[in-house]
């Protein structure tokens, strides 16, 4: 069974991909509850900064669109983990 951290990372990565596929403006940052940021110890996810935001409940995150930086239009996505299957890259 995958760890909670791996499940969170997978959910966030999927949300970033979904945003970038459906919006002409790329995702700019990931916002999470400060407790979650401290617990996970992540500074960035897939090149996007992880920003503590006390307005976000634990177990949730927000993908912030670069178009909305500095505005209130945040896309909120609930972090739901699923079991991961790990596939090793082929050698050589």
C-alpha atoms as a printed R data frame, in Angstrom:
   type eleno elety resid chain resno      x      y       z
1  ATOM     1    CA   UNK     A     1  0.000  0.000   0.000
2  ATOM     2    CA   UNK     A     2  1.262  3.472  -0.859
3  ATOM     3    CA   UNK     A     3  2.128  5.981   1.842
4  ATOM     4    CA   UNK     A     4 -0.166  8.960   2.487
5  ATOM     5    CA   UNK     A     5  2.581 11.235   1.147
6  ATOM     6    CA   UNK     A     6  2.692  9.308  -2.137
7  ATOM     7    CA   UNK     A     7 -1.102  9.476  -2.415
8  ATOM     8    CA   UNK     A     8 -1.051 13.229  -1.798
9  ATOM     9    CA   UNK     A     9  1.711 13.736  -4.346
10 ATOM    10    CA   UNK     A    10 -0.193 11.712  -6.951
11 ATOM    11    CA   UNK     A    11 -3.418 13.679  -6.364
12 ATOM    12    CA   UNK     A    12 -1.596 17.024  -6.602
13 ATOM    13    CA   UNK     A    13  0.303 15.975  -9.735
14 ATOM    14    CA   UNK     A    14 -2.978 14.926 -11.395
15 ATOM    15    CA   UNK     A    15 -4.597 18.249 -10.427
16 ATOM    16    CA   UNK     A    16 -1.645 20.173 -11.922
17 ATOM    17    CA   UNK     A    17 -1.923 18.131 -15.138
18 ATOM    18    CA   UNK     A    18 -5.693 18.660 -15.283
19 ATOM    19    CA   UNK     A    19 -5.302 22.411 -14.815
20 ATOM    20    CA   UNK     A    20 -2.593 22.680 -17.458
21 ATOM    21    CA   UNK     A    21 -4.629 20.627 -19.968
22 ATOM    22    CA   UNK     A    22 -7.788 22.713 -19.474
23 ATOM    23    CA   UNK     A    23 -6.387 26.231 -19.099
24 ATOM    24    CA   UNK     A    24 -4.199 28.263 -21.475
25 ATOM    25    CA   UNK     A    25 -2.373 29.668 -18.422
26 ATOM    26    CA   UNK     A    26 -0.079 27.280 -16.538
27 ATOM    27    CA   UNK     A    27 -0.383 26.434 -12.867
28 ATOM    28    CA   UNK     A    28  1.769 28.770 -10.781
29 ATOM    29    CA   UNK     A    29  1.796 27.337  -7.260
30 ATOM    30    CA   UNK     A    30  0.283 24.798  -4.903
31 ATOM    31    CA   UNK     A    31 -1.283 26.095  -1.690
32 ATOM    32    CA   UNK     A    32 -1.739 23.857   1.322
33 ATOM    33    CA   UNK     A    33 -2.540 24.164   5.013
34 ATOM    34    CA   UNK     A    34  0.627 25.236   6.911
35 ATOM    35    CA   UNK     A    35  0.436 22.081   9.055
36 ATOM    36    CA   UNK     A    36  0.451 19.914   5.902
37 ATOM    37    CA   UNK     A    37  3.343 21.878   4.394
38 ATOM    38    CA   UNK     A    38  5.380 21.407   7.565
39 ATOM    39    CA   UNK     A    39  4.407 17.745   7.955
40 ATOM    40    CA   UNK     A    40  5.239 16.838   4.355
41 ATOM    41    CA   UNK     A    41  8.327 19.053   4.160
42 ATOM    42    CA   UNK     A    42  7.799 19.858   0.493
43 ATOM    43    CA   UNK     A    43  9.160 23.129  -0.911
44 ATOM    44    CA   UNK     A    44  7.921 22.437  -4.413
45 ATOM    45    CA   UNK     A    45  5.961 19.916  -6.431
46 ATOM    46    CA   UNK     A    46  6.822 19.418 -10.096
47 ATOM    47    CA   UNK     A    47  8.626 22.749 -10.154
48 ATOM    48    CA   UNK     A    48  5.760 24.700  -8.548
49 ATOM    49    CA   UNK     A    49  6.317 26.305  -5.137
50 ATOM    50    CA   UNK     A    50  4.301 24.937  -2.213
51 ATOM    51    CA   UNK     A    51  2.865 27.880  -0.293
52 ATOM    52    CA   UNK     A    52  1.319 27.637   3.200
53 ATOM    53    CA   UNK     A    53 -2.225 29.033   3.342
54 ATOM    54    CA   UNK     A    54 -4.094 28.938   6.687
55 ATOM    55    CA   UNK     A    55 -7.433 29.316   4.843
56 ATOM    56    CA   UNK     A    56 -7.087 25.794   3.437
57 ATOM    57    CA   UNK     A    57 -8.161 22.873   5.590
58 ATOM    58    CA   UNK     A    58 -5.942 19.876   6.185
59 ATOM    59    CA   UNK     A    59 -6.232 17.212   3.525
60 ATOM    60    CA   UNK     A    60 -6.967 19.827   0.842
61 ATOM    61    CA   UNK     A    61 -4.914 21.920  -1.543
62 ATOM    62    CA   UNK     A    62 -5.343 24.574  -4.198
63 ATOM    63    CA   UNK     A    63 -3.718 24.797  -7.584
64 ATOM    64    CA   UNK     A    64 -3.227 28.494  -8.334
65 ATOM    65    CA   UNK     A    65 -3.414 29.554 -11.976
66 ATOM    66    CA   UNK     A    66 -0.714 31.963 -13.183
67 ATOM    67    CA   UNK     A    67 -3.525 34.134 -14.578
68 ATOM    68    CA   UNK     A    68 -4.967 34.466 -11.077
69 ATOM    69    CA   UNK     A    69 -1.810 35.285  -9.144
70 ATOM    70    CA   UNK     A    70 -2.707 38.118  -6.813
71 ATOM    71    CA   UNK     A    71 -6.451 37.551  -7.337
72 ATOM    72    CA   UNK     A    72 -9.141 35.580  -5.585
73 ATOM    73    CA   UNK     A    73 -9.886 33.136  -8.398
74 ATOM    74    CA   UNK     A    74 -8.323 29.992  -7.004
75 ATOM    75    CA   UNK     A    75 -9.093 26.533  -8.264
76 ATOM    76    CA   UNK     A    76 -9.719 24.268  -5.273
77 ATOM    77    CA   UNK     A    77 -9.226 20.544  -5.568
78 ATOM    78    CA   UNK     A    78 -9.739 18.009  -2.815
79 ATOM    79    CA   UNK     A    79 -6.782 15.737  -2.149
80 ATOM    80    CA   UNK     A    80 -8.013 12.189  -2.507
81 ATOM    81    CA   UNK     A    81 -5.391  9.473  -2.452
82 ATOM    82    CA   UNK     A    82 -5.471  6.162  -4.238
83 ATOM    83    CA   UNK     A    83 -3.115  3.257  -4.056
84 ATOM    84    CA   UNK     A    84 -0.184  3.706  -6.428
85 ATOM    85    CA   UNK     A    85  1.410  1.078  -8.614
86 ATOM    86    CA   UNK     A    86  5.124  1.679  -8.903
87 ATOM    87    CA   UNK     A    87  6.747  0.882 -12.233
88 ATOM    88    CA   UNK     A    88 10.523  0.877 -12.523
89 ATOM    89    CA   UNK     A    89 12.011  2.267 -15.746
90 ATOM    90    CA   UNK     A    90 13.633 -0.301 -18.009
91 ATOM    91    CA   UNK     A    91 17.391 -0.648 -17.658
92 ATOM    92    CA   UNK     A    92 19.591  0.478 -20.467
